[in-house]
Amino acid sequence: MIYFMLIAFWETAIELEIYTYYLPRPEFISRDSVFKSWVMVIPEQGAFDWQTRDAQGNDLEGNAQFGELFCALPGMPFNRHVTTDALTYHVFQWSFAEKRGTKVLFPAGTSPIHHIPRLTSTLEMAKLLHGKADAWSRKRAAHLLEELLHLAWQSHIEPAKITDSAMLEAARLLRERAGAAFSMEEISSVFRLSAVQFTRRFRAAHGCNPIEFLTQIRLEMAQRLLIETSLSLDEIAFRCGWSSGAYLSHIFNRRLSTTPGTFRATHRI
């Protein structure tokens, strides 16, 4: 059923209305709403309980945390409440450009994302667009929303990977600590696992090992700092948890086949 609902999704245009990134908040600004547009809430840190209805009017409820996307349908009640000390989250509101005689549907409630590195990368790019209203930024944000919808679609048609709540928490910790220097043993000890056991479980849950996951997050942080600031390579490296600008250059050469200086000169327009 999900597959046929989404055939129209592939063929229709997305009209982005709002994208907002919220830094840690103890509670939502409003707990009860009915929106005229589609709404997606993506927790980055923290979790929240939600209640809504599907397209048939059936009541739905659950909890959303990092690694999941929540969607509320237009015209349906959306009740929410933060269940952790604070919640950091992204919000997209949009409409589908529906063809005459067709209706685009998408599952209400939460969609677990199987490919956490792609989710992380997409959200990091979205943050760069927060507060920007120019045409290019809006078009870019709409593209990122489409990517998130694709990730949700994949979670419904592909076999689910191993569900491991501890490794979801591990991914959150790696993202949270990415800007500081630490050993992977510090993270694995949180879960009372050896480094080898931790690596094996993390790969099973996320499709890559924790070092690869952390490196990707730090690389995206470095790219953002290169574009948005005039900091030196050493300063950027320290902010991204690396020991020196020389090591940052090594990562850029190995992963992107370019230097940080060339990347900065090419992308700062």
N, C-alpha and C positions, 0 to 999 in steps of 0.2 A: 504493500500500500504506500509506504513512504517513497519508494522508487517512482511510482507513477505520479504522486503528488509533486515530485521535484522535477519532472520533465519540463513543466512550464517554468520552473525556477531557472533552469538552464537557458531558456529561450527569452527571458524577459529582462528588462533593464531595471537596475536598482536606483531609486531616487533618494539619496541620503538627505535627511532633514537635520539631524543633530549628532555630533560625536562629542562626548565629554569624558575626561579622565578625572576621577575623584581621588585625592589623596586621603589618607586614613581618616575615617569618620566613625564616631561611636554609634551612629544611627543614620538611616536614610533621611533626606529632607522631608519626604512625605511617605507614609506607610501604606496608603491606599490611593489607587488611581485607576482611571479607565482612559486609555490613550486611543486617539484616532488612528495612530500609525502603529507599525510593528515596533517592538522594543526588545533589545538584547542587552542583558546585564552580564558582565563577565568578571567574576571575582579574581583579583590578583593576589591579595592577601586577606585572610579572614573568610567568613562564611555567612550565609543568611538563609532563613526559612522563607518559603514563598507559597502563595496560594493563587490559583488562576483557573481558567476553564479552557477546554479544547474547542475545536471548531464545531463540535456537536453539542456544546454546552455542558459537558461532563466536568465535575469538579476535580481539580488536580491539586496536589500539594507535595512539597518535598524540601530538600535542603541543597544549596548550591555552594561549591567551594572551588578553589583553583583546580583547573583541569576540566571544568565544565562550562558550558554556555547555557544561559537561561533565556528563553524567548516567551514573550507575552503577545497574544494576537490582538489586532485592532478591535476595540469595542468590548474587550473582555476585562473583568476586574483583575487587578494585579495588586495583591497585598504582600508586603515583605517586612522582615524584621531581622536586624543584625544579631547574630548569635555568638559572636566572638567579641573581644575587647574593642576591636575596630575593624573596619572594612575598607580596603582599597579596591576600586573597581572601575571598569570602563562601561559606558552606556552608548549604544547606537540606537537611533530612531530613524526609520526609513519606510518607504512604500515601494511596492512593485508596480512597474508600468504594465498593467495587465492589458492583454489584447481583448477586443470586444468578444463577449461570449465565453471568456475563460476566467478562471479563478485560481490564483496562485495560493497554495497552502503550504504551511511549514509546521512541523511539530511544536506544540506548546510544551513548556516545561524545560527540563534540563537535557542537554545532549553531552555525554562524556566524550572528551576528545582523546583519541588514541595517540595522535602524534604530538606529544607535548613540546618538543623542540620547535616545531612549526608554529604552534600556538604562541609560545614565548616570543619567537622572532616577530610574528605579526603584531603582537601587543607592544613590543618595544618600538616598532616603526610607528604605530598609532600614536604613541605618546608625543612624538615629534610634531604631530599635527594639532595637538590640543590647543584651543584658543585661536587658531588661525582660520580666517574666513575667506581668504582669497580663492579664486576659482581652481587653481592648481591643487591647493591643499584639500579642498572639498572633493575633487575628483580622485585624489590619492586615497582619502579616507573611504570613499565609496568602493574603491578597489580592494582595500583591506577588509572591509565588511564582506565583500563577496568571497574573499579568501576564507573568512571565518565561517560563512555559511557552507562553503564547500567542505571544510573540516567537519562541521556538524553533520552534513549529509553522509560523509564517509563513515562516520561513527554508526549510522543507522544501517548501512548496506554491507559493511565489512565485518567479518567476525571480530568480536571484542578480544583485545589482548588480556593478559593476566591482570585482574583487578587487585591492586596492591596499594592500600591506603597509606602504608608506611612510606612507600616510594613516591607517592604523590607529595607527601610531607617533605621528603628528602629533596624533591625538585624545588619546592617552595623555599626550603632553607638555602639551597645553592643560589637561587635567584636573589634571596635576601642578603646573602653574604658575599655576593660576587665582587663588590667593590673593596673587599679587604683580603689580606693574605691569610690563608689558613690551610691546614693539611686535610686531605680527604679522610684521614683516620679520625679527625675530630668529628666529622659528619657521621661516619659509619658507627662511631662509638655511641652516638645518640640513640641508635637503633639496636645497640648491643650486638653488632655484627663485625666480623673481621673485614678488612679491606677487600679481600677476595669475595667473600659472601655478599658484601654490599654491592660491589661491581656487578656480580652475576644477577642479583635481584633487580638492580636499577636497569640493566640492559633488557631484562625480560619485560619490565614494565614500560620502558620508554623507547626501546629500539636503538639506544646508544649508551655508551658507558658514561659515568658521571663526569669524567674529565672532559670528554667531548662536549657534553651538555654545558658545563661551566665555561669552557673556552668560547663556545658560540655566544653565550650571553655577554661575556667580557668583550668579545670582538665587536658586538653590536653597540655596547657602551662606548667603546673607543671610537667607532665610526661616528657616533653622534657627537662626541666631544671634539673630534677633528673638524666636523662641519660647523658646529655652533660656537666654538671657542677659539681663542688664540693660544691656548695652553701649550707648553712645550711637550715633546714626546715623553720625557721623563715624568712630568706632572700627570699626563694622561695615563701613563702606565701605572703609576701609583694609585690613581683613582679607580683603576680597573682591577686592582689586586695583583698586578705584575711587578716584578722587581726593578725593571729598568726600561728605558726607551729602546734599547738594543733588543731586548726580548720582544717588545711590542712589534718592532720591525720584523723580527724573525717570524712571528705569528702571521703578520700581514703577507709576507712573502710566501709562506707555506700554504696559507688558506686562500688568499686572494690573488696571488701572483703579481703583486704590486707593492709599493712602499707606502707608508703612512703619508709621506710628503706628497707623493703623486696623487693619492686618494684625496687628500685635502685640497690640492690645487684643482683637481678635476670636478669635485662636487660642491665647492664653494662658489656659487654663481651670484 
